[in-house]
Amino acid sequence: MALHLTQILEKPLSGEKNTTVSNTDNAYAFQVHRDANKKQIRAAVEALFGVTVVGVRTMQLQGKQRRVGKFVGNRAQTKKAFVKLAEGQVIDYFVA
C-alpha cells in the first residue's frame, strides 16, 4: 500500500514520557499509520519538517477492551514512533 507523506504521520504525541524523551534524547513522538515502516516515517519527518533524522523507533500499541454499561467494545490498535533528530535540530511544532 502506497502511503502519501501526509498520511504517514497522524498526530504528534505529547505526554510526560514523550516530553522527557524529547528533552534528554532530542526525540519526538508521533502516532503513525499502522502500515508505515521506519523508512517511510523517516522520509515523512524529513520532508515535512525539514530536519535530519538519526533514528526511528516504533512500537505497536494493542487496543484495549472498553465497556459502557452492558455494551463491550474495543479501542483501535495504534502505532507509535519515536524519531531522534540530529544534534542541535528541533521541530518547531513542539516548541512552546
PEFEN-V347248 format. One line per field, one symbol per residue. ss: DSSP state (H for helix, E for strand, L for the rest). phi: phi as a letter, one per 40 degrees, with the letter a starting at -180 (. if undefined). psi: psi as a letter, one per 20 degrees, with the letter a starting at -180 (. if undefined). A space follows every 50 residues. Layout:
BEGIN
ss = ???
phi = ???
psi = ???
END
This chain:
BEGIN
ss = LLLLHHHHEEEELLLHHHHHHHHHHLEEEEEELLLLLHHHHHHHHHHHHL LLEEEEEEEEELLLEEEELLEEEELLLEEEEEEEELLLLLLHHHLL
phi = .cbcdcccccacbbacccccccccbfbbbbcbccccbccccdccccccbg bbccabbbacbccccbbbgccbabcccbbbbbbcccdgbbbccccc
psi = ppqqhiigogqqppagghgghghgilqqpqprqhiprhghgghgghghil rpphqppqqppqqqpqpocipprqqqqrpqppoprqpiqqphhip.
END
